[in-house]
Amino acid sequence: EKMENEPTRQNVLGDIAAIGQEKEQSLSNLEKTLSKKQNHSSILSEIEGIQKTKEQGQQDVENNLKAKLEKAKLKEQNAASLDEIRKIKEEQETGRENLEAHFAKHVNKQSE
């Protein structure tokens, strides 16, 4: 009786060993897949970080250019304002000179 059961027992033990090896192989494959996914995730995180840094850099450049443009506009406005002030002063000076000349003529006529 033991002899008849012996091959069956061997078969069962062999089957169990084969199942164990399959499970180990499956586990190993899962670990490799997980490792790849973690590496992939890490790479994606790095790419996201680089993208954010790039976007921030572009935003900084845009802001810098806008500030320079605004500064240039203000300088232009200031120059125009200074020109206006000079013109007004020249007009005032011309007006004053004309008034002085007029009064001088008037004073000369009265003294004659």
C-alpha positions in Angstrom: 0.0 0.0 0.0 2.8 2.4 0.8 4.4 1.7 -2.6 1.2 2.6 -4.4 0.9 5.9 -2.5 4.6 6.7 -2.9 4.5 7.9 -6.6 1.3 9.9 -5.8 3.0 11.5 -2.8 6.1 12.3 -5.0 3.8 13.8 -7.6 2.0 16.0 -5.0 5.4 17.1 -3.6 6.6 17.9 -7.1 3.4 19.8 -7.9 3.8 21.8 -4.7 7.4 22.6 -5.5 6.4 23.7 -9.0 3.6 25.8 -7.7 6.0 27.4 -5.2 8.5 28.2 -8.0 5.7 29.7 -10.1 4.6 31.8 -7.1 8.2 32.9 -6.5 8.6 33.8 -10.2 5.3 35.7 -10.1 6.4 37.6 -7.0 9.8 38.4 -8.7 8.0 39.7 -11.8 5.7 41.8 -9.6 8.7 43.3 -7.8 10.4 44.1 -11.1 7.2 45.7 -12.4 6.9 47.7 -9.2 10.5 48.8 -9.4 10.0 49.9 -13.0 6.8 51.8 -12.0 8.6 53.5 -9.1 11.5 54.5 -11.5 9.0 55.7 -14.0 7.2 57.7 -11.3 10.4 59.2 -10.1 11.4 60.2 -13.7 7.9 61.8 -14.2 8.4 63.7 -10.9 11.7 65.0 -12.1 10.2 66.0 -15.5 7.4 67.8 -13.7 9.9 69.7 -11.5 11.9 70.7 -14.6 8.8 71.8 -16.3 7.7 73.9 -13.3 11.2 75.5 -13.1 11.1 76.2 -16.9 7.6 77.8 -16.5 8.7 79.9 -13.6 11.8 81.0 -15.5 9.6 82.0 -18.4 7.3 83.9 -16.1 10.3 85.7 -14.5 11.6 86.7 -17.9 8.1 88.0 -19.0 7.8 90.0 -15.7 11.3 91.4 -16.2 10.5 92.5 -19.8 7.2 94.0 -18.7 9.0 96.0 -16.0 11.6 97.2 -18.4 9.0 98.2 -20.9 7.0 100.1 -18.2 10.3 101.8 -17.1 11.0 102.8 -20.7 7.5 104.2 -21.1 7.9 106.3 -17.9 11.3 107.6 -19.1 9.6 108.6 -22.4 6.8 110.3 -20.5 9.3 112.1 -18.2 11.3 113.3 -21.3 8.1 114.6 -22.9 7.1 116.3 -19.7 10.5 117.9 -19.4 10.2 119.2 -23.0 6.7 120.6 -22.2 8.1 122.3 -19.1 11.0 123.8 -21.2 8.5 125.1 -23.8 6.3 126.7 -21.1 9.4 128.4 -19.5 10.5 129.6 -22.9 7.0 131.0 -23.6 7.0 132.6 -20.2 10.4 134.1 -20.8 9.3 135.4 -24.3 6.1 136.8 -22.7 8.1 138.5 -20.0 10.5 140.0 -22.5 7.6 141.2 -24.6 5.9 142.8 -21.6 9.2 144.4 -20.6 9.7 145.8 -24.1 6.1 147.0 -24.1 6.4 148.7 -20.8 9.8 150.1 -21.9 8.1 151.6 -25.0 5.3 153.0 -22.8 7.7 154.5 -20.3 9.8 156.0 -23.2 6.6 157.5 -24.7 5.6 159.0 -21.4 9.1 160.5 -20.8 9.1 162.2 -24.2 
